[in-house]
Every structure is written in C-alpha cells, then in structure tokens.
Amino acid sequence: MPLLMKARNGNQWTPAEKEEILGHLRNMAHLSPYLIGLMLPGSILLLPAYAWWLDRRRLRRGE
C-alpha cells in the first residue's frame, strides 16, 4: 500500500518499484477467475452455480 500511495503523494516511482508493482499485478492475474466472480455484488447467489461448475470440471479431468 505505501508503494501505491507514493504516486498519489506526489512522488515518482523508480523503475524497480514499477517492476515490483507489475509483479504484484501479474500474481493477482494468476488468481482463479472465480475469486473475481465472488467479489461482485450479489455473487453469493451464484455460489451453487460455482460449485456445480467446479465439480463438473473435476469429473471431466477423470479424477
């Protein structure tokens, strides 16, 4: 958080800090897309559909 607030407070990011931010963004992009869906408003209503989808994927892989 302090790294993100640095630009807002009028300071400049160094190239190393920019790479660190990009690394964090890449790590977040590798999170499951289901987590993004769970953060949406009203997503609690979709939980049964998520469970069905995940179970269906597991069965397709043959586990």
Contacts in CASP RR format, 6 or more apart in sequence:
PFRMAT RR
TARGET T0000
AUTHOR 0000-0000-0000
METHOD contacts of the structure
MODEL  1
MPLLMKARNGNQWTPAEKEEILGHLRNMAHLSPYLIGLMLPGSILLLPAY
AWWLDRRRLRRGE
3 13 0 8 1.000
3 17 0 8 1.000
3 20 0 8 1.000
3 21 0 8 1.000
4 21 0 8 1.000
6 12 0 8 1.000
6 13 0 8 1.000
6 17 0 8 1.000
7 13 0 8 1.000
13 21 0 8 1.000
34 50 0 8 1.000
34 54 0 8 1.000
37 43 0 8 1.000
37 46 0 8 1.000
38 50 0 8 1.000
END
